[in-house]
Amino acid sequence: MFGLIQANGATAMIQVLPIPAFNDNYIWLIKNEQRTAILVDPGDGQAAYHFLKQHDLTLTAILLTHYHRDHGGGLEYLQQQYQQPLAIYGPKWQATPVGKRAPQKRCPEAFTEVAAGARLEINQLVFRVNAVPGHTLEHINYVLEDDTQHVFCGDSLFSAGCGRVFEGTMSEMYHSVSSYLDFPDNTLLYPAHEYTFSNLAFAHQVEPDNLAITDAIKQVAKLRQQGLPSLPVTLSHEKKVNPFLRCDQPTVLQAVQLHCAEAITTPEMVFSALRKWKDES
């Protein structure tokens, strides 16, 4: 359910490894047998570069899910370490709407813009791009197409949670989060933050009788005590513990209705009420 992943791809053996950054970020690193590496959301350039040098890896590309500084703030430092320009891919830049209170964003000086539906081939690996706006307007995810699908979620989806709605609408975020339900159950999800334990605590508030949540809290507590990541997770696991993916469940609907003391009738309304409840907790 939890832990590091090594996979046999159709063209190469890959490993996906987390590089801890700041207090709770993960920079995901994808490496192959040729010791070439791709970074996803390198907010901390020094942490990423140290890991690359320590493991004798050659950086060939960087994937950005969105432009918050804790996801792309390390680009300048990384570029300074290499003589050749780095291949940087990211969504179309969209400034934070006027009046929205949101973390600071920064547009890279030079990058290749990728849109929903795009396919990238890097290091003999193929990535598909999906739009998942809400947290920011431009937010995307990357799907590594393999025998098992690997989805790099950025801040659109966390284990047992989802990102705050800073720039988009609740409706956009609901549809973005719900889109993850279209993946196969064995899909591996790679969120960009170690928020799992606190998210599970909130999930337990919503569904105190959900045994899958209770078990997950115990497992994640052990992992974190050992200094191990709680990520990645499978979609099948998230379907059992993530309230934002369970908006159609009667137990979640009932909990939201009791908390809000008002009539809530649709999964989208449940999602919006859950996100506001989480924001206030």
N, C-alpha and C positions, 0 to 999 in steps of 0.2 A: 504493500500500500504506500509506504513512504520510503524514500531513500534515493541514492544515486542510480543512474541508469546507463547501461551499456547496451547497444543494439546492433544487430547485424542488418545493415541496409542492403539494398539491391546492388549497390556499387561500392560500398566501403563500410568498414567497421567504424562506428562512431561512438564517442563518449560525450555526454552532456554533464558538465560540472558547474557547481555554483562557486562564484567568487564573492565572499562577503564584502560589503561596502557600507560605510557609515554605520548607523545603529541597526538597521534591519533590511537594507537593500541586498538583493542578489544580482550580480552581473552573471548572466549565463554564458558559458563558454562551450562551444561545440567543436570538437577536434576529431580528426580522422587518423588513419594509420600513417599518413605521410607527415604527421605532426604539424599540419596547418590548422589554423583555428579561426573561428568566427565568434565575435562577441555580440551579445544582445544587451542593449541599454547600459553602456559603461559610464555610469555617473561619476565614478572615482577612477580617473586615469592612472594614478599611481598604483592603486591596488591591482588593477587589471594588468598593467605592464610588469609589475613585480611577479605576478603569477605566471605570465607568459615567459619571462626570462628564467624563472625558477624551474619551469618544466620544459624549457628549450622548445618552445612552440613559436611558429611563424604566424603572425596575424595577417589575414588576407582580406577580411571584410568586417564591417560593423553594421548591425541592424538596429534601428531605432523604432520603438513602438509609438512614442510621442516625445514632446520636447520639454518636459519638466527637467530642471537642472540636475536632479538626482538620477536622471536616466541618461542624459547626454552631456553632462558637465565635464566629463573626462576627455572629450574629443580633442580639444586643443592640446592637452598634455600628450596624449597618445600620438597625435600627428607630429609633434616636435621630436619624438623618439625615432621616427623613421624618415629616411631620405626621400622615399617615394610617397606621393599622395595615397592615402588610404581610401579604399572603396567603401563609401558610407551610403547606406540606403535608409530612407525614411519617408513618412507620408507627406503630402502637400502641406506646407506651412499654413497654419491658420492662427491668427492672433487671438488672444483672449478677448471676448466681447467686452465692450465698455460697460463698466458697472458690475462686472462679475468679480467676486473675491476668490482668487485662485493663486496657487503657487506660481512663481516666476517661470517663464519659459524663455528659451533662447533658440533661435534658428541657426543651424550650422552654416558656416560660410560657403561650403561646397558639399553637395550631396546629390545622389540620384533619387529623384522622386519616384515612389511606387504607389500605385493605386489599388483599390480592391479588385481582385481578380488577377492581379499580376502574378507571374511565375518567375522566380529567380533561380538560376543555377550557379551555385558557388561551391568550389571544392568537390565537384561531382555530386553535390547534394541539391535537391530541388525543394524550394520553399514556395508556398502559396500565401497570398496576402488577403486578409479580410478586414473590412472596416468595422470597428467596434466603438463608435463615438459615444460620448456621455461624460466620462471623466475629463477628457478634453475633446475638442471638436474633431481633431485630426487623428485620434487614436486608431491604431491598427494592431492586428496580431499577425504572427508568422507561423505557418504550419509546415513543419518538416515532413515531407511525404516519404514514408518508410513503411516497413511491414507493420509497425505500430506508428500512429500519428503522434507527433510531438508538437504541442502548441505553446508558443511563447506569448504569454498573455499581457505582459506589461502590468498596468494597473486596472485593466478592465475586469479581471476576475482574480480573486484570491482563494486560497483554500478556506472554505466555510464563510466566505464573504465576497465582497466586490468593492470596487473603488468608489470614492465619493463622486458626486455629480457636481463638478466644478464649473464646467463650461457649457455642457449640453443640457438636455431636458431629461426628466425622469423617464419619459416615454422612450427616448433614444437609448438610455442606459438599460431599461428593461429589455428592449429588443436586442441590444448588444449582448447582454448576459444570457438571455434565452437562446441566442444563436449557438452557444456552446453545447446545448442539448442535442444539436444535430450531428455531433461527432459520435463515433462508435464508443461504446462503454470503456474499452481498454485504452482510449486516448490518454496520453500523459500530458498533464498541464503544468506549466512552468511560470507561475506568477513571479513578480519582481520584488516581493516583500515577504519577510518572515512575520506575518501577522496571524499565523494559524491559531496559536493558543488563545489570544484575545478574541479572535473571531469565533472560536468554538465556545468560549464563555458566553458570548451573546447568543449564539445558536441554542445553547442550553437554556437560556432565559426564554427563548421562543418556544422550544420543544423540550421541556424538562423530562419527559418520559421517553425520549428518543434514545434507545440504547446504543445506536451507532455513534451518536454524538458523545455519549458518556465514555464509550470505549476509545474513541479517537482522542479525547482529552487526556486519558491515561497514557496512550501511546506517544502523543506529542510531548507530554511532560517528560517522559523518559528520554526521548530523543534530545530535547533541549537541555536537559541536565547533563547529557553527555557531550554537549556542544555540537550536535549533529543537526542538519537541516530537516525540516518537516516536509520538504518538497523534493521532487515533484509528487503529484498525486494523480490518481486515475479519475476519469470522469465518473465511473461507476461509484467510486467512493464519495465524490462530491454530491452526487444525486441523493445520497443518504443523509448528508450532514450539512449541506449548504442551504440555509433558508432562502437565499436569493434564487436558487434553482428549484425550490420547492413551493413556489407561490400558488400552485394549484392543489396543494395538499390541505385537507380539512383541518388538520392540527395547526398548521401555520395560519390559515385564514382565521380560525377561532382565536388564536393568540393575538393577532393583529386587531381584530374587532374588539377584544377585551381591553387591549392597551389604548386604543384610540377612542373607544366608547362611541363609535359611529358605524353606520352601515358601509361595509366595504364588500363589493360583490365580484370583482374581476381580478384575475391574477396580476394585471398591471397595477391596479389599485393597491393590491397587497404589497407588491414590490415597492411602490412609492412610499407607502406607510412604513414598511420595514426599513428602508434606507433612512428615512427621517428619524425613526426610533433609534437606529444605530448611531446616527450623527449626534443624537442627544445623550447617548449612554456613555 
